[in-house]
C-alpha cells in the first residue's frame, strides 16, 4: 500500500526546513530531509509502476493470476 500519510509528513518537514533555512545563513542544500522525501517519492513511484505492470500482465495472461 502506498503511504501517502508519511509522504505528506515528509513534505511538511521539508516546508518547515525551507522556512527555517531562509532565516539561517549557510543552509545545507542536501540534508536528511531532502533524502527522506526523495526516497519516499521514489518508493511510491516504483509501487505504482509495479501495479501498472501487473495490470498489463493481467490483461495479457490472466491464467497467471488464477482467472
N, C-alpha and C positions, 0 to 999 in steps of 0.2 A: 504494500500500500504506500502511496506517496504521502509523505509527511509535510503537508503544507503549513501546519502549525509551527513546526520547527523552522521552516524557511522564513515565515513571517517574523518569528522572533529574531532570527539572524539579520533580517532586513532592518528591523528596528534597532538592533545593536549597531549595525553599520551606520544608520542615520544618526544615532547618538554619537558615535565615534567621529563622524564627519563634523557634527556641530562642535564637539569639543576640540577637534583638530583645528578648526578655524580660529579658535581662541588661543591655541598654543602655537608657538613657533617651532619649526623643525619637525613637523609631524611626519611619522613614518608612512610611506606610500604603499607598503606591502606588509601589513601587520596580520596578526592571527584572525582578526575579524574579516579581513578580505579573503583569506584562505578558507575560513569556515563557510562563508556564503558561496564561494566558488565551488567548493566540494559538494555542498548540498544541492546547488543548481545542477551540477553535472550528474549527480546520483538520480535526481528526479528526471532529467532529460533521458538518461540511459534506460530507466524503467519504462518511460513512455515509448522509447524506441523498441524495447523488447515486446511490449504489448502490441505495438503496430506489426512487428514481425510475426508474432503468434497469430494475430488476426489474419494476416496474409496467408500464413500456412494453413490455418483452419479452412479458408475458402478453397484452397487447392487440394488439401489432403485431409478431409475430415476423419478418415479412419484412424489417423494418428491420435486423435483426441477422443476416441470412443463413440463417434457419431455414425 
